[in-house]
Each structure stands twice: as structure tokens, then as C-alpha cells.
Amino acid sequence: MSAASIVAAGPAHAAVLAALHAATMGENAPGAEGWSTAWVARLLALPGAFAFLALAPGEPPEPAGFALCLPGGEACDLAAIGVLAGRRRAGIARRLLARCEDGARAAGARRIMLEVAEDNAAARAFYAGAGFRAAGRRRGYYRASSGAAARDAIVLSKEL
Ligand SMILES: CC(C)(COP(=O)(O)OP(=O)(O)OC[C@H]1O[C@@H](n2cnc3c(N)ncnc32)[C@H](O)[C@@H]1OP(=O)(O)O)[C@@H](O)C(=O)NCCC(=O)NCCS
């Protein structure tokens, strides 16, 4: 199968980004509320926000993953990155992250930062391999929808 293509996403893609967020982030998003289309559109309207979509080849191409970054001066915030379960381990997140890093550098950021659930082994392995290092902890950052205990987030940072 040929590789997915990575394209810049804008407000017109808010619905597909929200759907990808719901399908990929699950318990790995803070809070239980998810991202509505309107919320994604609001995020993308923030000055300096940017996002990418991964499209798997097809007619029409099929959304396979996404990433969304928010500006934070010297520290760009990778707010979310997710790849559909059936499309994982094909390098899509690595390529999405590379585009985010390019975008952050172009915006003048010196580092890229994010939160990851302490028990999200796949994402932690992904970020460690991509050169992120632990920079802090946010206690109870991931509130569970089901009454289970809240989980801590590890703050990760990578110099650009
Ligand atoms: C984390 C996530 C984005 C990785 O996406 P992906 O497209 O499968 O990642 P890639 O194929 O680009 O992986 C790149 C490297 O990261 C590491 N990696 C990725 N997934 C891994 C896993 N499940 N276990 C161990 N290492 C993993 C590997 O080193 C991999 O390289 P390799 O496949 O050559 O060994 C994906 O698992 C996902 O969407 N998870 C749910 C959402 C989520 O948790 N997002 C992050 C929230 S902070």
C-alpha cells in the first residue's frame, strides 16, 4: 500500500478533525467531553494554530490521522495527535509530528510540548523515540468518564 499523504488542515476540516479526535483519543484526552466540530473550529481560529490531516490513498482519500498545534510563544503546544487503530505502526504519526515541528519552527517556537497520560505506553514510546524528554507532571489531568480514578499526565518537551 502506498503511503498516506499529509496535508495542511483548516477550519473547513473541523468536522473530520473532530471525528478523528473522537475515534483515536478516547481516554487519552483530558476530560470526557471530546472535541466537537465547533470546538475544533474555535481552536483553529486562534492566531497561530495549525493542523494536519493524514490521508490514506483511495477514491476519495480516507482520513487516517491528524495533529493539531496551538501557539504558545517559545513553546508550541502539540494539543493532539492520533492515528486510526487500523493505520498504526506505518509511520503516520512520525510524519505528522515532523510537519508539526516544521510548523512550530517556522512560527518561531524553540520547543514543542505536550501532555501524555502516564499509562499511555504506545504514545510514550512514540514520543521517547522522537526525542521528547519529561519536563513535569500534571496530577489528575485525565479525568475519567466512568468514575475510574483520574490519571496523571507527564509533560514532555523537545527542543527544536
Ligand atoms: C501514539 C500514536 C499517535 C502513534 O501513531 P503511529 O502512526 O502508530 O506511530 P508511528 O507508526 O509513526 O510510530 C513511530 C514509532 O513510534 C514508536 N511506537 C509507535 N507506536 C508504538 C507502540 N504501540 N508501542 C511501542 N512503540 C510504538 C515506534 O518506535 C514506532 O516506530 P516503528 O513502528 O518503526 O517501531 C497512536 O498509537 C495513537 O493514535 N494512539 C492513540 C491516541 C494517542 O494516544 N495520542 C497521543 C496522546 S498524547
PDBQT file of the ligand as one rigid body, heavy atoms in Angstrom, charges set to zero:
ROOT
HETATM    1  C1  LIG A 201       0.645   7.205  19.606  1.00  0.00    +0.000 C 
HETATM    2  C2  LIG A 201       0.160   7.129  18.153  1.00  0.00    +0.000 C 
HETATM    3  C3  LIG A 201      -0.230   8.540  17.688  1.00  0.00    +0.000 C 
HETATM    4  C4  LIG A 201       1.297   6.570  17.267  1.00  0.00    +0.000 C 
HETATM    5  O1  LIG A 201       0.842   6.600  15.924  1.00  0.00    +0.000 OA
HETATM    6  P1  LIG A 201       1.510   5.670  14.788  1.00  0.00    +0.000 P 
HETATM    7  O2  LIG A 201       1.159   6.260  13.454  1.00  0.00    +0.000 OA
HETATM    8  O3  LIG A 201       1.156   4.254  15.029  1.00  0.00    +0.000 OA
HETATM    9  O4  LIG A 201       3.064   5.869  15.097  1.00  0.00    +0.000 OA
HETATM   10  P2  LIG A 201       4.258   5.601  14.057  1.00  0.00    +0.000 P 
HETATM   11  O5  LIG A 201       3.922   4.457  13.163  1.00  0.00    +0.000 OA
HETATM   12  O6  LIG A 201       4.664   6.880  13.405  1.00  0.00    +0.000 OA
HETATM   13  O7  LIG A 201       5.386   5.117  15.081  1.00  0.00    +0.000 OA
HETATM   14  C5  LIG A 201       6.690   5.670  15.100  1.00  0.00    +0.000 C 
HETATM   15  C6  LIG A 201       7.484   4.965  16.172  1.00  0.00    +0.000 C 
HETATM   16  O8  LIG A 201       6.904   5.210  17.472  1.00  0.00    +0.000 OA
HETATM   17  C7  LIG A 201       7.032   4.018  18.281  1.00  0.00    +0.000 C 
HETATM   18  N1  LIG A 201       5.704   3.455  18.540  1.00  0.00    +0.000 N 
HETATM   19  C8  LIG A 201       4.522   3.804  17.991  1.00  0.00    +0.000 A 
HETATM   20  N2  LIG A 201       3.513   3.062  18.500  1.00  0.00    +0.000 NA
HETATM   21  C9  LIG A 201       4.071   2.217  19.396  1.00  0.00    +0.000 A 
HETATM   22  C10 LIG A 201       3.553   1.196  20.231  1.00  0.00    +0.000 A 
HETATM   23  N3  LIG A 201       2.233   0.891  20.246  1.00  0.00    +0.000 N 
HETATM   24  N4  LIG A 201       4.413   0.529  21.024  1.00  0.00    +0.000 NA
HETATM   25  C11 LIG A 201       5.736   0.795  21.017  1.00  0.00    +0.000 A 
HETATM   26  N5  LIG A 201       6.305   1.759  20.218  1.00  0.00    +0.000 NA
HETATM   27  C12 LIG A 201       5.463   2.456  19.430  1.00  0.00    +0.000 A 
HETATM   28  C13 LIG A 201       7.859   3.037  17.457  1.00  0.00    +0.000 C 
HETATM   29  O9  LIG A 201       9.221   3.310  17.726  1.00  0.00    +0.000 OA
HETATM   30  C14 LIG A 201       7.498   3.456  16.032  1.00  0.00    +0.000 C 
HETATM   31  O10 LIG A 201       8.456   3.087  15.089  1.00  0.00    +0.000 OA
HETATM   32  P3  LIG A 201       8.408   1.564  14.465  1.00  0.00    +0.000 P 
HETATM   33  O11 LIG A 201       6.985   1.286  14.085  1.00  0.00    +0.000 OA
HETATM   34  O12 LIG A 201       9.333   1.672  13.296  1.00  0.00    +0.000 OA
HETATM   35  O13 LIG A 201       8.870   0.659  15.563  1.00  0.00    +0.000 OA
HETATM   36  C15 LIG A 201      -1.047   6.137  18.022  1.00  0.00    +0.000 C 
HETATM   37  O14 LIG A 201      -0.757   4.956  18.723  1.00  0.00    +0.000 OA
HETATM   38  C16 LIG A 201      -2.368   6.711  18.514  1.00  0.00    +0.000 C 
HETATM   39  O15 LIG A 201      -3.090   7.372  17.771  1.00  0.00    +0.000 OA
HETATM   40  N6  LIG A 201      -2.709   6.444  19.795  1.00  0.00    +0.000 N 
HETATM   41  C17 LIG A 201      -3.979   6.916  20.378  1.00  0.00    +0.000 C 
HETATM   42  C18 LIG A 201      -4.000   8.418  20.517  1.00  0.00    +0.000 C 
HETATM   43  C19 LIG A 201      -2.928   8.891  21.451  1.00  0.00    +0.000 C 
HETATM   44  O16 LIG A 201      -2.644   8.286  22.471  1.00  0.00    +0.000 OA
HETATM   45  N7  LIG A 201      -2.329  10.044  21.086  1.00  0.00    +0.000 N 
HETATM   46  C20 LIG A 201      -1.303  10.679  21.881  1.00  0.00    +0.000 C 
HETATM   47  C21 LIG A 201      -1.961  11.391  23.005  1.00  0.00    +0.000 C 
HETATM   48  S1  LIG A 201      -0.782  12.396  23.880  1.00  0.00    +0.000 SA
ENDROOT
TORSDOF 0
